[in-house]
Amino acid sequence: MRYSGWRIIREALTGNRGWAPVWRDPEPKSAYDVVIIGGGGHGLATAYYLASVHGLRDVAVLEKGYLGGGSVGRNTTIVRANYYLPGNSEFYSHSLKLWEGLERELNYNVMHSQRGLINLFHSDGQRDAFARRGNAMVNQGDDAILLDREGVRELLPYLDFGQVRFPIRGGLYHPRGGTARHDAVAWGYARGADARGVDLIQNCEVTGIDVEGGGVTGVQTTRGPIRARKVGIVTAGRSGQVAAMAGLRLPIESHVLQAFVTEGLKPVIDHVVSFGMGHFYISQSDKGGLVFGGDLDFHASYAARGNLPMAEHVMEAAMTLMPVIGKARVLRSWGGIMDMTPDGSPIIDRTPVGGLYIDCGWCYGGFKAVPASGFAFAHLLAQDRPHPTAEAFRLDRFATGRGLMDEEGTGAQHNLH
Ligand SMILES: Cc1cc2nc3c(=O)[nH]c(=O)nc-3n(C[C@H](O)[C@H](O)[C@H](O)COP(=O)(O)OP(=O)(O)OC[C@H]3O[C@@H](n4cnc5c(N)ncnc54)[C@H](O)[C@@H]3O)c2cc1C
């Protein structure tokens, strides 16, 4: 069924009886060409591009819960292409271009809103670093404007420009950055994959990976064994546990990231804003809630829920940047599990087990990567060679030390990226 404005009017006039379920609920078959483990954003996008670009339709996505119930439905929805290092820069640039055509491609409203992203700076050193980053972005073909203090004040008059500890000296403005509706991205890719024959199987946890003679032969699941020629692990925060089923030890630590939303308010924040002196960032949803978050929890955990010390830390940063937020009431907070690599950059690669592939290490920035990651992982699964935009995301860089991409310059400490 194609969606359109006319369709909505027709359904409204005929009692909304013509809508069909957006995807089927198939029983798992005993074998597939390709099995994708994980029905989050990356798994669903991979399945969609396997079918739409490479014509591979004997594909199943196995999801232990419901589609989109992981971090793809828990993030703060920021989409940007403001990376500095070669390897990351071209990949995220490609992703933003895919975002710009995504609604038309999927015939689905993902509410992509290019409202602009502003990263604030507070010292001369930070200004220099942001100028360098902005030049790298422009060099890559993306957009960046260095704003001075008055330029920031014009766009964001509600910030506290009087505070002396972290004075706002300016910001790096990325006009094509913005937000998208996270669940809709999962649903849109799921609908597109299902329509092309991919089996999306929910409540199907993978409990084992079958390996014979150094190659993968299938998976064990809570709904029975399934044979497969190729298996892709796309389980984000659970990647370490799932890869261990095939005897692999990944260079990943899982940490919790928390977010918060206030009651609905009239429009006050038109952009996405991030505070350069604390890991705090904020935007306003279309419903009016102020959506914000901050640092990762410092200890490793698989608990997809937040805790009060981190809530206090984020609220302090919020009040420092924009005291006006103190008047808003927080409605909800939640947490998601982040798959943190030692250099803060992702992995899209084959594994040492034949026929077993992995797409993980998205840290706290994997939502904006969903289109390009799905595109590149589908290419790798279908053609057995990396897509040119993702050649740098090799698994062996952590063993050899060659080709590390440490955007933050924080060294090999997972939780600091
Ligand atoms: C609070 C928060 C804020 C964030 N903000 C942003 C942001 O603003 N911008 C941005 O770009 N990124 C952001 N992120 C990061 C982003 O959400 C993640 O990097 C990305 O969603 C991870 O990829 P995914 O969607 O495939 O993961 P998920 O949605 O977690 O998908 C993985 C799936 O695998 C399934 N699974 C796990 N184990 C098994 C198994 N054994 N068998 C079957 N299925 C299994 C899980 O149930 C899950 O559905 C944020 C994350 C959080 C938590």
The ligand as a Gaussian input file, in Angstrom:
#p B3LYP/6-31G(d) Opt

LIG

0 1
 C       19.631000       7.885000      25.323000
 C       20.262000       7.701000      23.966000
 C       20.459000       8.800000      23.149000
 C       21.042000       8.636000      21.887000
 N       21.097000       9.718000      21.060000
 C       21.545000       9.572000      19.792000
 C       21.465000      10.663000      18.893000
 O       20.938000      11.728000      19.234000
 N       21.954000      10.495000      17.635000
 C       22.525000       9.326000      17.252000
 O       23.002000       9.254000      16.118000
 N       22.564000       8.245000      18.073000
 C       22.072000       8.337000      19.330000
 N       22.075000       7.252000      20.170000
 C       22.702000       5.992000      19.736000
 C       21.819000       5.141000      18.851000
 O       20.524000       5.052000      19.363000
 C       22.441000       3.741000      18.706000
 O       23.809000       3.845000      18.347000
 C       21.752000       2.897000      17.628000
 O       20.349000       2.953000      17.765000
 C       22.236000       1.459000      17.741000
 O       21.888000       0.677000      16.625000
 P       20.491000      -0.117000      16.481000
 O       19.422000       0.853000      16.181000
 O       20.662000      -1.172000      15.461000
 O       20.358000      -0.736000      17.932000
 P       19.125000      -1.407000      18.677000
 O       17.856000      -0.685000      18.387000
 O       19.516000      -1.574000      20.111000
 O       19.039000      -2.815000      17.941000
 C       19.706000      -3.995000      18.343000
 C       18.630000      -5.067000      18.445000
 O       19.248000      -6.343000      18.648000
 C       18.352000      -7.100000      19.426000
 N       19.072000      -8.235000      20.017000
 C       20.066000      -8.217000      20.937000
 N       20.462000      -9.457000      21.233000
 C       19.727000     -10.300000      20.466000
 C       19.668000     -11.718000      20.314000
 N       20.458000     -12.523000      21.041000
 N       18.773000     -12.246000      19.428000
 C       17.966000     -11.438000      18.682000
 N       17.965000     -10.082000      18.803000
 C       18.840000      -9.525000      19.680000
 C       17.858000      -6.109000      20.478000
 O       16.660000      -6.539000      21.102000
 C       17.694000      -4.846000      19.626000
 O       16.369000      -4.668000      19.166000
 C       21.479000       7.362000      21.455000
 C       21.266000       6.254000      22.277000
 C       20.641000       6.413000      23.516000
 C       20.365000       5.205000      24.374000

